Amino acid sequence: MKQNIIILAAMAAMPLAFTACSSSDDDNTTTYVITPATTEFADEAKKLNFGDGIPLPDMTVIESIELSESGRYLIRLTEPTLDYEVKTRAGANEDYEYLTGFYHILVKGESYRLDGFGDLTMKIVGNVVNITIKLLNGHEATVEATPQDIVQAVAGSQGTRNLCQYWKVTKTRLRLENKKGLKLARDFEGCNLREIKQYIESNSDCRINETFETKGQITHISFSNFKTFQIDYTDGIDVGNWNWVKESDGTLHYTWEGHEMGNSFDAGNGIVVFKSNKSCWLTIDAVIDTDGTDYETTLTYMLEVE
């Protein structure tokens, strides 16, 4: 049952099309020349993989840290116990969770401040990289890594550079219909999942899983050059992986992280069209199955870089 497809749409289908985009909401005859996006973090983007992990004093183990081009970090933890001052969402089996937030460059290529978590420092000595993590509570953890454990983001294509940013969801456009003649259409400010669910169920027999509205509001979507993406809700995040299907027409495929984020999301494709490198429309088509009736759904999100 593809009950949660509306959330999935927001996050997963933000591929990049840099050719046609509309000068108005319904006119897509205009062609825009899009300059590839660049950020101050482009040269700092990297992913640190820790093999057996970095044990912290509270018994939490850090598996990886990703610093993205958008200025966001993403940490994967196992056996988490601390209440960090960042958004988290545990996996279905609660063996791991993710922490996310903004990071700041203290010393280029060497030291970073991760909001709500602590400081990350890397010092290369010969063939060894000494990595130190100092938490906000003053505890420290140090581990030796190799240069191969640190994956530096490479300069991506124009599409990837435009895609890998931190996007605010400013508007959601819903279109829903079935073969019995039902047609629903409405624009929503932002992406309030409770509001969308209530509208659908008040105007049709389509029923959405109750967990849908508990996620609150989708506020932001971000993609990274390391083929991960995340949706930020008002009270947590969900994480997945993406890759281009056909970059030239903006088609992207996505899957959810191990299908263990506690939701019945399906994998799928979506399309995005850029008006500029700071504004785009994201569209995904899906089917919501309710008691044997298929409701064909099109969701379009207006995304902007703040």
Secondary structure, 3 states (H helix, E strand, C coil): CCCCHHHHHHHHCCCCCCCECCCCCCCCCCECCCCCCCCCCCCCCEEEEEEEEEECCCCCEEEEEEECCCCEEEEEEECCCCCCCCECCECCCCCEEEEEEEEEEEECCCEEEECCCEEEEEEEECCEEEEEEEECCCCEEEEEECHHHEEECCCCCHHHHHHCCEEEEEEEEEEEECCCCCEEEEEEECCEHHHHHHHHHHCCCCCCCCHHHHCCEEEEEEECCCCEEEEEECCCEEEEEEEEEEHHHCEEEEEEHHHCCCCCCCCEEEEEEEEECCEEEEEEEEEEEECCEEEEEEEEEEEEEC
